[in-house]
Amino acid sequence: MFGLTNLGAIHTAIALVALAAAVVCFFRDGGISPRNTVGRTYIYMTVLTCVTGFGIFEHGGFGKPHALGIITLIVLAIAAVAGKTRIFGRASPAVETVSYSATVFFHMIPALAEGGTRLPPSAPLFESPEAPELQAVTGVFFLLFLIGATYQVWRLRRPRPVATPA
């Protein structure tokens, strides 16, 4: 289906579950948190997406997608450390939040490249992963990531309303 191997189809299905969980996290909670089931689902599915991606060698060997998988795992580890320790000091909550959000952007890079060069099957949106139009769309997603991350950090830093006694 769509020129995918069995591993490619499994990898894609896992990645779609991760992205669906991310959407729920953003709309429901304002960000990804390992402290709830949907956030943990996103994290586990993202790790599985990376691991299954390491077995896909469409272009012959280790390539940019594999490097992105490694970077994603490193950023997930940074987010986990930031969430469990104060290694980043007062910035730890922001580092955790922005790191998890960055991994969603990392998901979008291959999603756009693979989806855009395969779909629709009769006339894919982009000629190749290097197509200028695809780079522009990826740039728009990066801008959306920056806006979203800025909003998330702002939400973390804004003063909380103090409850008044009744």
C-alpha positions in Angstrom: 0.0 0.0 0.0 1.4 3.4 -1.1 4.7 1.7 -1.8 5.3 0.8 1.9 7.0 -2.3 3.2 5.3 -4.2 6.0 7.7 -2.4 8.5 7.0 0.9 6.8 3.2 0.4 7.2 3.6 -0.5 10.9 6.0 2.4 11.4 3.5 4.8 9.8 0.6 3.4 11.8 2.5 3.9 15.1 3.5 7.4 14.0 -0.1 8.3 13.3 -1.1 7.1 16.8 1.6 9.3 18.2 0.5 12.4 16.2 -3.2 11.8 17.2 -2.1 11.6 20.8 -0.2 14.9 20.4 -3.2 16.6 19.0 -5.3 15.5 21.9 -2.6 16.7 24.3 -2.3 20.1 22.7 -6.0 20.8 22.6 -7.0 19.2 25.9 -3.9 20.1 28.0 -2.0 22.7 26.1 1.0 20.5 25.8 2.4 17.0 26.1 2.9 15.7 29.7 4.2 12.3 30.8 1.9 12.7 33.8 -1.2 11.6 32.0 -2.2 8.6 29.8 -2.4 10.5 26.5 1.0 12.2 27.0 2.6 8.8 27.9 0.9 7.3 24.8 2.5 10.0 22.7 5.9 9.5 24.2 5.8 5.6 23.9 4.5 5.8 20.3 7.2 8.3 19.4 9.9 6.1 20.8 8.4 3.1 18.8 8.3 5.3 15.7 12.0 6.0 16.0 12.9 2.4 16.7 10.9 1.1 13.8 12.3 3.8 11.6 15.8 2.6 12.2 14.9 -0.6 10.2 13.7 1.3 7.1 16.5 1.8 4.6 14.7 3.1 1.5 17.8 4.9 0.1 20.4 2.2 0.9 21.7 3.0 4.4 21.8 5.4 7.3 20.3 8.7 6.2 18.7 11.9 7.4 15.6 10.1 8.7 17.7 7.9 10.9 19.6 11.0 12.2 16.3 12.6 12.9 15.2 9.5 14.9 18.3 9.8 17.0 17.8 13.5 17.6 14.2 12.8 18.5 15.2 10.2 21.1 17.8 12.6 22.6 15.2 15.4 22.8 12.7 13.0 24.5 15.5 12.2 27.0 16.1 15.9 27.7 12.4 16.4 28.2 12.2 13.5 30.6 15.2 14.7 32.6 13.8 18.3 32.7 10.5 17.0 34.0 12.0 14.8 36.7 14.8 17.0 37.9 15.7 20.6 38.3 18.9 20.2 36.2 17.8 23.2 34.2 16.8 25.2 37.2 13.7 27.4 36.9 13.7 26.7 33.2 13.1 23.0 33.7 9.3 23.1 33.0 9.9 25.2 29.9 12.7 22.9 28.7 10.4 19.9 29.2 7.4 21.5 27.4 9.4 22.9 24.4 11.3 19.6 24.0 8.2 17.5 23.8 6.7 20.0 21.4 9.9 19.9 19.3 9.5 16.2 18.9 6.0 16.8 17.4 7.7 19.1 14.8 10.3 16.3 14.2 7.4 13.9 13.5 6.0 16.4 10.9 9.2 16.5 8.8 9.1 12.9 7.6 5.3 12.9 7.6 5.3 15.8 5.2 8.1 14.4 3.1 6.8 10.9 2.8 3.1 11.8 2.6 3.7 14.6 0.2 5.8 12.5 -2.2 3.3 9.6 -2.1 -0.1 11.2 -1.8 -2.3 11.4 -3.7 -1.1 8.3 -5.5 -2.0 9.6 -8.9 -0.2 12.9 -8.5 1.9 13.4 -5.4 2.0 16.9 -4.0 5.8 17.1 -4.1 8.3 15.7 -6.7 10.9 14.8 -4.1 11.8 15.3 -0.4 14.1 18.1 -1.6 11.3 20.0 -3.5 11.3 23.8 -2.7 7.6 23.7 -2.1 8.0 21.0 0.6 10.8 23.0 2.2 8.4 26.0 2.3 5.6 23.9 3.9 8.1 22.5 6.5 9.2 26.1 7.2 5.5 27.0 7.9 5.3 24.0 10.3 8.5 25.3 12.0 7.0 28.7 12.4 3.9 27.1 13.9 6.1 25.2 16.3 7.9 28.4 17.4 4.5 30.2 17.9 3.1 27.2 19.9 6.3 26.8 22.0 6.3 30.6 22.8 2.6 30.4 23.8 3.3 27.3 26.0 6.2 29.0 27.8 4.1 32.1 28.2 1.4 30.0 29.8 4.0 28.4 32.2 5.3 31.8 33.2 2.1 33.8 33.6 0.9 34.4 37.1 -1.7 32.0 38.4 -4.9 33.6 39.7 -5.2 33.4 43.5 -8.3 31.8 44.8 -10.2 34.1 47.1 -11.8 32.7 50.2 -15.6 32.5 50.1 
